[in-house]
């Protein structure tokens, strides 16, 4: 398993406008360092505990993304350093991120997670809920967060038509939300969708950020 070669080849295959987030959950410090030595500095983690431990023991110029479901009581541990929270999926969570950002004297970038899959296990807002949120007074009071875009996870299925339809919907929702609420805001520019099994379709449908683990690091160790 040559992580450096995998990451180099994968990045070469990606369009220039698409950012690779190397999902390093369950991966060792040494495995992450291999990718880092290839010049890659953007990593995604699913669990707060793992994210904090790795951030403390790896180079300080790594940009850490929280890509898994985030519990409100865990926000304080990552607020001082997290680069992007991709999984902001409720107003309650946004309020806590805002509070912890202000405590840490910084603005935390977030993506609003949209529920696009057919499975009930996935988290996220509906497009209607995002409209309600972004037009609310409560949202305008959140000075410690900056909404950079949307994130979504497609249904886990072999049916490519289902997956493509979900990505296309999210891409269209991104355009609608951008037009209404962020037309003059260049910061609202990220559409995070696509993982190892479906990133080709995600990129074709307009993704600007893919979350890739298996292709780079190999199969995940099950906990």
Buried (B, 14 or more C-beta within 10 A) or exposed (E): EEBBEBBBEBBEEBEEEBBBBBBBBBBEEEBBBBBBEBEBBBBBBBBBEBBBEBBEEBEEEBBBBBBBBBEBEBBBBBBBBBBBBBBBBBBEBBBBBBBBBBEBEBBBBBBBBBBBBEEEEBBBBEBEBBBBBBEEEEBEEBEBBBBBBBBBBBBBBEEEEBBBBBBBBBBEBBEEBBEEBBEEEEEBBBBBBBBBBBBBBBBBBBBBBBBBBEBBBBEEEEE
